[in-house]
Amino acid sequence: MTTKQSKNSLLLFIAAIIWGVAFVAQSAGMDYVGPFTFNAVRSLLGGVVLIPCIFLLNRTNKKETSTSANENTPKDAPKDLIIGGLACGFLMFVSTSLQQVGIMYTTVAKAGFITALYIIMVPIFGIFLKRKAGLKIWISVSIAVVGLYLLCMKGSFSISKGDFLILLCSLTFAMHIMVVDHFTVKVSGTKLSCIQFLFAGCLSCVLMFLFEEPHWSSIFAAWLPIAYAGILSCGVAYTFQIIGQRGTDPTIASLILSLESVISVLAGWVLLGQKLSSREMTGCILMFAAIILAQVNPAALKKKKTDLLMN
């Protein structure tokens, strides 16, 4: 692993930690404001926070490019930047809306693990992009489905409203990862992130005024959860995701990001006192096992073992 790959992995890992704790902030924020109000304010806040960062990075990049030409530096073509920002913003709007509404009807721990199913969906989506998915991927899907059943189903063959919405969120976030993978090599990660937040915030504002009655007093009462979700979860973590995914295989990126599920369980237990039953915990273990299995490369492990024996 090169230094750059290690740096990208670290950025993705930090993003996973921030997102894992963000489930607690999102749950706490629901005590004061509606889901669309929460998302509107957090997204706009995340976009605004990045504006001064863009100017600062532009000045830094100008100094670097004046001393050395770098072929890997994104070109920031306006067309790619706008299309990528709007596409990422729309998918983020859909996924965060589903997640924010869904988390009202389920626990932080379950929301974190169900969201992590995107790690299975990403390689499956790769099939449509002419990326082969072998038997191992389908076995992983089967294990994940069993785990999801144990985690979400209650008695009869039914799934709660919250769990279903979070599952749809996971599907949409998998699409978001694939779109980011496409545009991250073409444009600046910070600029792409800023545009997606501002667009997602505007879309959330529409739903906020249509379905909710936002009040400044309620928004100020929820300032801490909103500040965490806006500045750290949006402004920092999503930007780290976009920058960290540059040059990183999307399935590897999704594996690292899926650690948010583990963090969400720990955060829900420590901060909210939420607990899982033995059945639900078994489901979590199976889902996490499927997540790991989906990313194991037997050929690479065999090669590494052979190299160690030869040395």
TACOR-V138952 format. One line per field, one symbol per residue. ss: DSSP state (H for helix, E for strand, C for the rest). burial: # if it has 9 or more other ideal C-beta (glycine too) atoms within 8 Angstrom, else .. A space follows every 10 residues. Layout:
BEGIN
ss=???
burial=???
END
This chain:
BEGIN
ss=CCHHHHHHHH HHHHHHHHHH HHHHHHHHHC CCCCHHHHHH HHHHHHHHHH HHHHHHHHHH HHHHHHHCCC CCCCCCCHHH HHHHHHHHHH HHHHHHHHHH HHCCCCCHHH HHHHHCCHHH HHHHHHHCCC CCCCHHHHHH HHHHHHHHHH HHCCCCCCCC HHHHHHHHHH HHHHHHHHHH HHHCCCCCHH HHHHHHHHHH HHHHHHHHHH HCCCCHHHHH HCHHHHHHHH HHHHHHHHHH HHHHCCCCCH HHHHHHHCCH HHHHHHHHHH HHCCCCCHHH HHHHHHHHHH HHHHHCCHHH HHHHHHHHHH C
burial=....##.### ########## ########## .######### #######.## #.##..#... #..##..... ...#.#...# ########## ########## ######.### ########## #######... ..#..##### ####.##### ###......# .######### ########## #.##.##### ########## #####.##.. .#.#...##. .#..###### ########## ######.#.# ########## #########. .#.#.#...# ########## #####..... #......... .
END
